[in-house]
Amino acid sequence: MAVSFITTFCAATLLFLPITVLRVSSSQQVTLGLIALFVALFAITIMLMMKARRAEVFGACAAYAAVLVVFVSGDFAGGG
């Protein structure tokens, strides 16, 4: 029960925290650094919580980074 709660909390945090933080980032360098930071945290979380092989961690991190980059590059508010 506790493991499920911790895993779910980490997954939700790693999905919603970057969205919140990246919305207020000011420059491209800061945004790129934040994406790198969140992808590294994601990789560490996967390695600690799962028994995934290196290739599986790499694939998951690539997908996670792609989602963050699409979020940053997209204009979802419709302004501009």
URDA-V194056 format. One record per residue. N is the residue number from 1. PHI is phi in whole degrees, -180 to 180 (* if undefined). Layout:
n:N phi:PHI
n:N phi:PHI
This chain:
n:1 phi:*
n:2 phi:-66
n:3 phi:-65
n:4 phi:-63
n:5 phi:-64
n:6 phi:-65
n:7 phi:-64
n:8 phi:-65
n:9 phi:-63
n:10 phi:-64
n:11 phi:-64
n:12 phi:-66
n:13 phi:-64
n:14 phi:-74
n:15 phi:-93
n:16 phi:-92
n:17 phi:-62
n:18 phi:-62
n:19 phi:-62
n:20 phi:-66
n:21 phi:-71
n:22 phi:-70
n:23 phi:-68
n:24 phi:-105
n:25 phi:-69
n:26 phi:-95
n:27 phi:-118
n:28 phi:-68
n:29 phi:-66
n:30 phi:-66
n:31 phi:-62
n:32 phi:-63
n:33 phi:-64
n:34 phi:-67
n:35 phi:-63
n:36 phi:-62
n:37 phi:-63
n:38 phi:-68
n:39 phi:-67
n:40 phi:-65
n:41 phi:-62
n:42 phi:-63
n:43 phi:-64
n:44 phi:-64
n:45 phi:-62
n:46 phi:-65
n:47 phi:-65
n:48 phi:-78
n:49 phi:-95
n:50 phi:-129
n:51 phi:-100
n:52 phi:-90
n:53 phi:-75
n:54 phi:-59
n:55 phi:-65
n:56 phi:-68
n:57 phi:-65
n:58 phi:-61
n:59 phi:-64
n:60 phi:-65
n:61 phi:-68
n:62 phi:-63
n:63 phi:-66
n:64 phi:-64
n:65 phi:-64
n:66 phi:-63
n:67 phi:-64
n:68 phi:-65
n:69 phi:-66
n:70 phi:-64
n:71 phi:-63
n:72 phi:-69
n:73 phi:-81
n:74 phi:-83
n:75 phi:-107
n:76 phi:-80
n:77 phi:-82
n:78 phi:84
n:79 phi:-87
n:80 phi:104
